[in-house]
Amino acid sequence: MSYCLAKFKLEQDRPLGFSQQFHQPPSTKALGIEKVGAGTRIILFLLVMDGLLNEALQSMSLDDDKPIDLPDDEDYSAVQVNAKSLISRLLNPECKNMARMLKTMPRIWKVYDRVRGIALSKESIQFIFESETDMETVMKDGIWSFDDWSMIMERWVENSPLKFLKMAPIWIRIRKIPLNFCTLKTIDAVADRVGQVKEILFDPEKTRFQEFVRVLVVIDVEQPLRDTKTINLSRAAGSAVVDIEYEKIRKKCFHCFRLTHEKQKCPLFLSQKKRPERVENQRIETRINSDTPGHKTQQHHTDLVDKIMPMLAPSIPPGFEPRPNMVVPEVFEEMRLYMNCLDPAEKAIREHRMRVALDDLSKNPVAQRSILRFEPPPRISAELDKGIGKVFDYRNVEMAQAEERMGKRQSESLVSQSEAVEKGKPNPSLEPVNAVGLEVENITLWVKWAQSKGSIQQVRS
């Protein structure tokens, strides 16, 4: 009935005061009805509205929002403008003022009005340069800092890789390498545990005035930057601890050694304060695992036979591959095809050759990087001061601030004790902050109070 009524043309009259924005009920003549009452007209109107409402509800859908197709036109693309831009990532955005940084960084780079910044998100910024030379100059200096927290930059690319704005090249300084093991391969092995080695500044035949060796590495900014590394020496020489310093890196978390937050907001530190014993055990376990050969941040692997050979078994289905920092997918696929042999005798020979090759690569970090990961070998340079930067140690600043707070509490305690002496008996509830220094002060205060009361003279007499 409602379907039929919806097809009738509605008259222009306004019966019973209905508004023009609603559809009018059909005329009674069109329905073949000569005389109708007001109630019949209302029923007809509701029937028409019910039909229209059903059609509207049926046409509604959650998938009604169709995507917008942009034409392949230069007016819709910003590729040419972005070609001369750098994308910056703030590693600790909570400690930085975005607006102030956008105004300050061009002055630090000395490009002034030749660059403009655009805030993309809470932690990412785009800097668009007018000159290619200015952009390359900024990129040449590597990692930058603002308000003592690091920020990394990479050149804009149309299709960002997976590790975009997650890796950064920095110079490190390696100190306290044992004299009998201060060789190029030892330096490479130590630096390889920090990141991907790009360049080593070392010349054993040249006079060296520095007590450290500088190496350019590419680090993962989301991983800890530890200040020491333990190396096991050969020929029953025991072990040694070498110090690692990071140039141009200012502040970091001194609890988990990451660059993304400060110690007061470290998740591990806050959890440890709530559950000290359990979290401390987890932290020790994490520290031990991070120094073991199987940790994911390690670049050089000494047990390739145990890690790769099980994955080359015929029973392993496709998709189970080692991590890219061990073997790139292209090389692993070639290894899989080489081991795919039906002849048992030939298969045993190939398995033996593969084991020997992986064992040799486990002992040679340079060959391991070039053959298994297609990484170029590190450059060796004798220019020891190349791109040298400052080393910052904010731990000393924190210690100084702690000592300052300690001295302030000591002063407040002494003032309270002095006021108590002036009023009468010193307050024994004021415990000394420094068990050695303030104990003498407390004794002196007690002596002064006793002298004022005449107790000492009575004892002496």
C-alpha positions as CSV (number, residue, x, y, z in Angstrom):
1,M,0.0,0.0,0.0
2,S,2.8,2.4,0.9
3,Y,4.6,1.6,-2.3
4,C,1.6,2.6,-4.4
5,L,0.9,5.7,-2.4
6,A,4.5,7.0,-2.9
7,K,4.0,7.1,-6.6
8,F,1.1,9.6,-6.5
9,K,1.8,13.2,-7.3
10,L,1.2,15.3,-4.3
11,E,-0.9,18.4,-4.6
12,Q,0.4,21.9,-3.7
13,D,-2.2,22.6,-1.0
14,R,-1.3,22.4,2.6
15,P,-3.9,20.4,4.4
16,L,-4.0,20.5,8.2
17,G,-1.1,22.9,8.4
18,F,1.7,20.5,7.3
19,S,4.9,22.2,6.3
20,Q,6.2,22.4,2.8
21,Q,9.4,20.6,3.6
22,F,7.3,17.3,4.0
23,H,5.8,15.5,1.2
24,Q,2.0,16.2,0.9
25,P,-0.5,13.4,1.0
26,P,-2.1,12.4,-2.3
27,S,-5.4,14.0,-3.2
28,T,-8.6,12.0,-2.5
29,K,-9.6,12.3,-6.1
30,A,-6.5,10.6,-7.2
31,L,-7.3,7.7,-4.8
32,G,-10.9,7.5,-6.1
33,I,-12.2,8.8,-2.8
34,E,-14.8,11.6,-2.9
35,K,-15.1,12.3,0.8
36,V,-12.6,11.7,3.5
37,G,-12.1,12.9,6.9
38,A,-9.1,14.5,8.6
39,G,-8.1,11.2,10.2
40,T,-7.9,9.5,6.8
41,R,-5.6,12.2,5.5
42,I,-3.2,11.8,8.4
43,I,-3.1,8.0,7.9
44,L,-2.3,8.5,4.2
45,F,0.5,11.0,5.0
46,L,2.1,8.6,7.6
47,L,2.0,5.8,5.0
48,V,3.9,7.9,2.5
49,M,6.5,9.0,5.1
50,D,6.9,5.4,6.2
51,G,7.8,4.4,2.7
52,L,10.3,7.2,2.2
53,L,11.9,6.5,5.6
54,N,12.3,2.8,4.7
55,E,14.0,3.7,1.5
56,A,16.4,6.1,3.3
57,L,17.3,3.5,5.9
58,Q,18.0,0.9,3.2
59,S,20.3,3.3,1.4
60,M,22.3,4.1,4.5
61,S,25.5,2.1,5.0
62,L,28.8,2.3,7.0
63,D,30.7,1.8,3.7
64,D,29.0,4.8,2.2
65,D,32.2,7.0,2.5
66,K,34.0,6.3,-0.7
67,P,37.7,7.1,-1.1
68,I,38.7,10.3,-2.8
69,D,40.6,9.7,-6.1
70,L,43.2,12.4,-6.8
71,P,44.1,12.9,-10.4
72,D,47.6,12.3,-11.7
73,D,48.4,16.0,-11.9
74,E,51.3,18.1,-10.7
75,D,49.0,20.5,-8.9
76,Y,48.1,17.7,-6.5
77,S,51.7,16.5,-5.9
78,A,54.3,18.0,-3.5
79,V,57.1,15.8,-4.7
80,Q,59.2,18.6,-6.2
81,V,58.9,20.7,-3.0
82,N,59.8,17.8,-0.7
83,A,62.8,16.9,-2.8
84,K,64.8,19.6,-0.9
85,S,63.6,18.8,2.5
86,L,64.8,16.9,5.6
87,I,62.5,15.0,8.0
88,S,63.5,15.3,11.6
89,R,62.5,13.1,14.5
90,L,62.7,14.3,18.1
91,L,63.8,11.4,20.2
92,N,62.3,12.9,23.4
93,P,59.5,15.2,22.3
94,E,58.2,15.7,25.9
95,C,61.3,17.7,26.8
96,K,61.2,20.0,23.7
97,N,59.2,23.1,22.7
98,M,58.2,22.6,19.1
99,A,57.5,26.2,18.3
100,R,60.8,27.4,19.9
101,M,62.8,24.7,18.1
102,L,61.3,25.7,14.7
103,K,62.6,29.2,15.3
104,T,65.9,28.3,16.8
105,M,67.3,25.6,14.5
106,P,67.6,27.8,11.4
107,R,69.8,30.2,13.4
108,I,71.9,27.3,14.7
109,W,72.4,26.1,11.2
110,K,73.1,29.7,10.0
111,V,70.6,29.4,7.2
112,Y,68.1,31.9,8.7
113,D,65.4,32.7,6.2
114,R,66.5,30.1,3.6
115,V,64.7,27.3,5.4
116,R,61.2,26.8,6.8
117,G,59.9,24.2,9.2
118,I,56.6,22.4,9.2
119,A,55.4,20.4,12.3
120,L,54.1,17.0,11.0
121,S,53.4,15.4,14.3
122,K,54.4,15.5,18.0
123,E,57.8,14.1,17.2
124,S,58.5,14.8,13.5
125,I,59.3,18.0,11.6
126,Q,59.9,18.7,8.0
127,F,62.6,21.4,7.1
128,I,62.3,22.6,3.5
129,F,65.5,24.2,2.2
130,E,65.9,26.7,-0.7
131,S,69.4,25.5,-1.4
132,E,70.7,22.0,-1.9
133,T,74.1,23.1,-0.4
134,D,72.5,24.2,2.8
135,M,70.7,20.9,3.2
136,E,73.8,18.9,2.6
137,T,75.7,21.0,5.1
138,V,73.2,20.3,7.8
139,M,73.2,16.6,6.9
140,K,77.0,16.5,7.0
141,D,77.2,17.2,10.7
142,G,75.1,14.1,11.5
143,I,73.0,14.1,14.7
144,W,71.9,17.3,16.2
145,S,70.6,18.3,19.7
146,F,68.1,20.8,21.0
147,D,67.6,21.5,24.7
148,D,70.2,18.8,25.3
149,W,68.2,16.0,23.7
150,S,69.1,14.4,20.4
151,M,67.2,14.7,17.1
152,I,67.9,12.7,14.0
153,M,67.3,13.8,10.4
154,E,67.1,12.0,7.1
155,R,66.5,13.2,3.6
156,W,63.0,12.9,2.4
157,V,62.2,10.0,0.2
158,E,58.9,9.3,-1.6
159,N,58.6,5.8,-0.2
160,S,60.1,5.6,3.3
161,P,61.9,2.3,4.2
162,L,61.2,0.4,7.3
163,K,64.2,1.8,9.2
164,F,63.5,5.4,8.2
165,L,64.3,7.8,11.1
166,K,65.4,4.8,13.3
167,M,69.1,4.8,12.5
168,A,71.6,7.5,12.9
169,P,75.4,7.8,12.2
170,I,77.5,8.9,15.1
171,W,81.2,8.9,16.0
172,I,82.2,6.9,19.1
173,R,85.4,6.8,21.1
174,I,86.8,3.5,22.3
175,R,89.1,3.7,25.3
176,K,91.1,1.3,27.4
177,I,91.7,-1.3,24.7
178,P,94.4,-3.7,26.1
179,L,97.8,-2.9,24.6
180,N,98.4,-6.4,23.4
181,F,95.1,-6.4,21.5
182,C,95.0,-2.9,20.1
183,T,94.6,-4.0,16.4
184,L,92.3,-3.0,13.6
185,K,90.3,-6.2,13.9
186,T,89.8,-5.8,17.7
187,I,88.6,-2.2,17.1
188,D,86.2,-3.4,14.5
189,A,84.9,-6.2,16.7
190,V,84.2,-3.8,19.6
191,A,82.6,-1.2,17.4
192,D,80.5,-3.8,15.7
193,R,78.7,-4.5,19.0
194,V,77.7,-0.8,19.1
195,G,76.4,-0.5,15.5
196,Q,77.1,-0.9,11.8
197,V,80.8,0.1,11.3
198,K,81.3,2.6,8.6
199,E,84.7,4.1,9.1
200,I,87.7,3.5,11.5
201,L,90.2,6.2,12.2
202,F,93.3,4.2,13.0
203,D,96.9,4.1,11.8
204,P,99.3,1.8,13.8
205,E,102.3,3.3,12.0
206,K,101.5,6.9,12.9
207,T,102.0,8.8,16.1
208,R,98.8,9.1,18.0
209,F,98.2,11.8,20.5
210,Q,94.8,10.6,21.6
211,E,94.2,7.9,24.2
212,F,91.1,6.6,22.3
213,V,90.2,5.3,18.8
214,R,87.4,6.9,16.9
215,V,84.9,4.9,14.8
216,L,81.9,6.0,12.8
217,V,78.9,3.6,13.4
218,V,75.2,3.6,12.5
219,I,73.2,3.0,15.6
220,D,69.6,2.1,16.3
221,V,68.3,5.0,18.3
222,E,65.7,2.9,20.0
223,Q,68.4,0.6,21.6
224,P,70.5,1.3,24.7
225,L,73.8,3.2,24.3
226,R,76.0,1.5,26.9
227,D,79.1,3.2,28.2
228,T,81.1,0.0,28.6
229,K,81.7,-3.3,26.7
230,T,83.3,-6.4,28.0
231,I,85.6,-8.4,25.7
232,N,87.0,-11.8,26.3
233,L,90.6,-11.9,25.5
234,S,92.3,-14.9,23.8
235,R,95.3,-16.9,25.0
236,A,94.0,-17.2,28.5
237,A,94.4,-13.4,29.0
238,G,91.1,-13.2,30.8
239,S,88.7,-10.3,30.0
240,A,88.8,-6.6,29.8
241,V,86.3,-3.7,30.0
242,V,86.5,-1.0,27.4
243,D,84.8,2.4,27.7
244,I,82.6,3.7,24.9
245,E,81.9,7.5,24.5
246,Y,79.4,9.0,22.1
247,E,80.2,12.3,20.4
248,K,77.4,14.9,20.2
249,I,75.1,12.8,22.4
250,R,74.1,14.9,25.3
251,K,71.3,13.6,27.6
252,K,70.0,10.0,27.8
253,C,68.3,7.8,30.4
254,F,71.0,6.8,32.9
255,H,68.9,3.8,33.9
256,C,68.2,2.0,30.6
257,F,70.7,4.1,28.5
258,R,68.1,5.0,25.8
259,L,67.8,8.3,24.1
260,T,64.0,8.5,24.1
261,H,63.3,9.6,27.7
262,E,64.9,10.8,30.9
263,K,65.5,8.7,34.0
264,Q,62.6,10.1,35.9
265,K,60.2,8.9,33.2
266,C,61.9,5.6,32.4
267,P,59.4,2.7,32.5
268,L,62.0,0.3,33.9
269,F,62.9,2.8,36.6
270,L,59.3,3.5,37.6
271,S,58.5,-0.2,37.7
272,Q,61.5,-0.9,39.8
273,K,60.4,1.7,42.4
274,K,57.1,-0.2,42.7
275,R,58.4,-3.7,42.6
276,P,62.2,-3.5,43.4
277,E,63.1,-7.1,43.6
278,R,61.2,-8.5,40.7
279,V,62.1,-5.6,38.3
280,E,65.8,-5.7,39.4
281,N,65.9,-9.4,38.5
282,Q,64.4,-8.6,35.1
283,R,66.9,-5.8,34.6
284,I,69.8,-8.1,35.3
285,E,68.4,-10.7,33.0
286,T,67.9,-8.1,30.3
287,R,71.5,-6.8,30.8
288,I,72.9,-10.3,30.5
289,N,70.9,-11.1,27.4
290,S,72.0,-7.9,25.8
291,D,75.6,-8.9,26.1
292,T,75.1,-12.4,24.8
293,P,75.8,-13.3,21.2
294,G,72.1,-13.8,20.3
295,H,71.0,-10.3,21.2
296,K,69.1,-8.7,18.3
297,T,71.3,-5.5,18.3
298,Q,74.5,-7.5,17.7
299,Q,76.0,-7.1,14.3
300,H,78.7,-9.8,14.4
301,H,77.5,-13.4,15.1
302,T,80.0,-16.1,16.2
303,D,77.6,-19.0,16.0
304,L,76.2,-18.9,12.5
305,V,76.2,-22.7,12.1
306,D,73.9,-23.2,15.0
307,K,71.6,-20.4,13.9
308,I,71.3,-20.9,10.2
309,M,71.7,-24.6,9.5
310,P,68.5,-25.6,11.3
311,M,66.6,-23.2,9.1
312,L,68.0,-24.8,6.0
313,A,66.4,-28.2,6.8
314,P,63.9,-29.5,4.2
315,S,61.2,-29.8,6.9
316,I,61.2,-26.0,7.6
317,P,58.4,-24.4,5.6
318,P,59.0,-21.1,3.7
319,G,58.7,-17.9,5.7
320,F,61.0,-19.0,8.5
321,E,64.1,-16.9,7.9
322,P,66.9,-15.5,10.1
323,R,66.9,-11.8,11.0
324,P,68.1,-9.4,8.4
325,N,70.9,-8.2,10.7
326,M,72.3,-11.8,10.3
327,V,71.5,-12.7,6.7
328,V,69.6,-10.7,4.1
329,P,66.7,-12.5,2.5
330,E,68.4,-12.7,-0.9
331,V,71.4,-14.5,0.4
332,F,69.3,-16.9,2.5
333,E,67.2,-17.8,-0.5
334,E,70.4,-18.7,-2.5
335,M,71.5,-20.8,0.5
336,R,68.2,-22.6,0.6
337,L,68.3,-23.4,-3.1
338,Y,71.9,-24.7,-2.8
339,M,70.9,-27.1,0.0
340,N,67.8,-28.3,-1.9
341,C,69.3,-31.6,-3.3
342,L,67.7,-35.0,-3.7
343,D,70.8,-37.1,-3.9
344,P,71.8,-38.1,-0.3
345,A,75.5,-38.3,-1.1
346,E,75.6,-34.9,-2.8
347,K,73.4,-33.4,0.0
348,A,75.8,-34.6,2.7
349,I,78.7,-32.9,0.7
350,R,76.8,-29.6,0.4
351,E,75.9,-29.7,4.0
352,H,79.5,-30.1,5.0
353,R,80.6,-27.3,2.8
354,M,77.9,-25.0,4.1
355,R,79.0,-25.7,7.7
356,V,82.6,-25.0,6.9
357,A,81.7,-21.7,5.2
358,L,79.5,-20.5,8.0
359,D,82.1,-21.4,10.6
360,D,84.7,-19.4,8.7
361,L,82.3,-16.4,8.5
362,S,81.7,-16.6,12.2
363,K,85.4,-15.8,12.8
364,N,85.5,-12.9,10.3
365,P,83.2,-10.0,11.0
366,V,84.2,-8.1,7.9
367,A,83.5,-11.0,5.6
368,Q,80.3,-11.7,7.4
369,R,79.0,-8.2,6.8
370,S,80.0,-8.1,3.1
371,I,78.9,-11.7,2.1
372,L,75.8,-12.3,4.3
373,R,74.4,-8.7,4.5
374,F,75.9,-7.0,1.5
375,E,77.3,-4.2,3.7
376,P,80.4,-2.5,2.4
377,P,83.6,-3.0,4.4
378,P,84.5,-0.1,6.8
379,R,86.8,2.6,5.5
380,I,90.2,2.9,7.1
381,S,91.4,6.5,7.5
382,A,94.5,8.0,9.1
383,E,92.7,11.4,9.6
384,L,92.2,11.0,13.3
385,D,90.4,14.3,13.9
386,K,87.9,13.8,11.1
387,G,84.5,15.3,12.0
388,I,85.4,15.3,15.7
389,G,82.8,16.4,18.1
390,K,82.4,17.0,21.8
391,V,81.6,14.3,24.4
392,F,79.1,15.2,27.1
393,D,78.7,13.4,30.4
394,Y,75.6,14.6,32.2
395,R,76.2,12.0,34.9
396,N,78.6,14.4,36.5
397,V,76.0,17.1,36.3
398,E,73.5,14.9,38.1
399,M,76.1,14.0,40.8
400,A,76.8,17.7,41.3
401,Q,73.1,18.5,41.6
402,A,72.7,15.6,44.1
403,E,75.7,16.9,46.1
404,E,74.2,20.4,46.0
405,R,70.9,19.1,47.3
406,M,72.8,17.1,50.0
407,G,74.6,20.2,51.0
408,K,71.4,22.2,51.1
409,R,69.8,19.6,53.4
410,Q,72.9,19.7,55.6
411,S,72.7,23.5,55.9
412,E,69.0,23.3,56.8
413,S,69.8,20.7,59.4
414,L,72.5,22.8,60.9
415,V,70.3,25.9,61.0
416,S,67.6,23.9,62.7
417,Q,70.1,22.6,65.3
418,S,71.4,26.1,65.9
419,E,67.9,27.5,66.4
420,A,67.2,24.7,68.8
421,V,70.4,25.6,70.8
422,E,69.3,29.2,71.0
423,K,65.9,28.1,72.3
424,G,67.1,25.6,74.7
425,K,68.0,21.9,74.3
426,P,69.0,20.7,70.8
427,N,66.4,18.5,69.1
428,P,67.8,14.9,69.0
429,S,65.2,14.0,66.4
430,L,67.1,15.9,63.7
431,E,69.2,13.1,62.3
432,P,72.3,14.1,60.5
433,V,72.4,13.8,56.7
434,N,76.1,13.1,56.7
435,A,77.0,10.5,59.3
436,V,80.6,11.8,59.6
437,G,80.5,15.5,59.1
438,L,77.3,16.4,60.9
439,E,78.0,14.1,63.9
440,V,80.9,16.4,64.8
441,E,78.6,19.4,64.5
442,N,76.0,17.7,66.7
443,I,78.6,17.0,69.4
444,T,79.7,20.7,69.2
445,L,76.1,21.8,69.6
446,W,75.6,19.6,72.6
447,V,78.8,20.9,74.2
448,K,77.6,24.5,73.6
449,W,74.3,23.7,75.2
450,A,75.9,21.9,78.1
451,Q,78.3,24.9,78.7
452,S,75.3,27.2,78.7
453,K,73.7,25.1,81.4
454,G,76.9,24.8,83.5
455,S,76.9,21.0,83.2
456,I,80.5,20.7,82.1
457,Q,81.9,23.0,84.8
458,Q,80.1,20.9,87.4
459,V,81.5,17.7,86.0
460,R,85.0,19.1,86.0
461,S,84.7,20.4,89.5
